[in-house]
């Protein structure tokens, strides 16, 4: 499965992300951002992960967002700024 990765994020970029959204990211996710900084599945155009916590037992996705991605549709800042307000079930946004 061909995958495109982002340009590795540095510690300062990750700190900006945490401050902006008032979160503390898990260390393993910070490491992922430092090494790969997001990815996009090229072919097939999605991948699936088994997860019993959803109706069909599978989560399908095509990308994990990164910081300052070339394509704004894959950028974690843009996605949160544009769509976080739609997640009304999250109390502390």
C-alpha positions as CSV (number, residue, x, y, z in Angstrom):
1,X,0.0,0.0,0.0
2,X,1.7,3.2,-1.1
3,X,1.8,5.9,1.6
4,X,3.0,9.5,1.4
5,X,4.4,11.0,4.6
6,X,4.7,14.6,5.7
7,X,7.9,16.5,6.5
8,X,8.9,15.6,10.1
9,X,7.6,18.0,12.7
10,X,10.0,19.5,15.2
11,X,9.4,19.8,18.9
12,X,8.6,23.5,18.7
13,X,5.8,22.9,16.1
14,X,4.4,20.2,18.3
15,X,4.4,22.6,21.3
16,X,2.5,25.2,19.2
17,X,-0.1,22.6,18.4
18,X,-0.5,21.6,22.1
19,X,-0.8,25.3,23.2
20,X,-3.2,26.3,20.4
21,X,-5.7,23.5,21.2
22,X,-4.9,23.4,25.0
23,X,-4.0,19.7,24.9
24,X,-1.1,17.5,25.9
25,X,-0.4,14.9,23.2
26,X,0.7,11.4,24.2
27,X,4.4,10.8,23.8
28,X,3.9,8.1,21.1
29,X,1.8,10.5,19.0
30,X,4.5,13.2,19.4
31,X,7.1,10.7,18.2
32,X,4.9,9.8,15.2
33,X,4.7,13.6,14.3
34,X,8.5,13.9,14.7
35,X,9.2,10.9,12.5
36,X,6.4,10.9,9.9
37,X,4.1,14.0,10.6
38,X,1.0,12.5,9.2
39,X,0.4,10.3,6.1
40,X,-1.9,9.8,3.2
41,X,-2.8,6.3,1.8
42,X,-2.4,6.5,-2.0
43,X,-3.6,3.1,-3.2
44,X,-6.1,1.8,-2.4
45,X,-7.5,5.2,-1.4
46,X,-8.1,4.1,2.2
47,X,-7.1,1.6,4.9
48,X,-9.1,-0.2,7.6
49,X,-8.3,-0.9,11.2
50,X,-10.3,-3.3,13.3
51,X,-11.9,-1.6,16.3
52,X,-14.7,-3.2,18.3
53,X,-15.9,0.1,19.6
54,X,-17.7,1.0,16.4
55,X,-20.8,-0.5,14.7
56,X,-19.2,-2.5,11.9
57,X,-16.0,-3.2,13.9
58,X,-13.8,-1.4,11.4
59,X,-12.6,2.2,11.1
60,X,-11.8,3.2,7.5
61,X,-9.6,6.2,6.8
62,X,-7.3,7.6,4.1
63,X,-5.1,10.0,6.2
64,X,-3.7,10.9,9.6
65,X,-3.3,14.6,9.8
66,X,0.1,16.3,10.3
67,X,1.4,19.8,11.1
68,X,1.8,22.3,8.3
69,X,1.1,19.7,5.6
70,X,1.5,20.7,1.9
71,X,-2.1,19.8,1.2
72,X,-4.3,21.9,3.6
73,X,-6.9,19.1,3.7
74,X,-4.4,17.0,5.6
75,X,-3.3,19.7,8.0
76,X,-4.2,19.2,11.6
77,X,-4.4,23.0,12.3
78,X,-6.8,23.6,9.4
79,X,-9.0,20.6,10.1
80,X,-9.4,21.6,13.8
81,X,-10.0,25.3,13.0
82,X,-12.6,24.5,10.4
83,X,-14.4,21.5,12.0
84,X,-13.8,21.3,15.7
85,X,-17.0,23.4,16.4
86,X,-19.0,20.6,14.7
87,X,-18.1,18.2,17.5
88,X,-20.6,19.5,19.9
89,X,-20.3,16.4,22.1
90,X,-16.9,17.5,23.2
91,X,-17.3,19.8,26.2
92,X,-13.9,21.5,26.4
93,X,-13.1,22.6,22.9
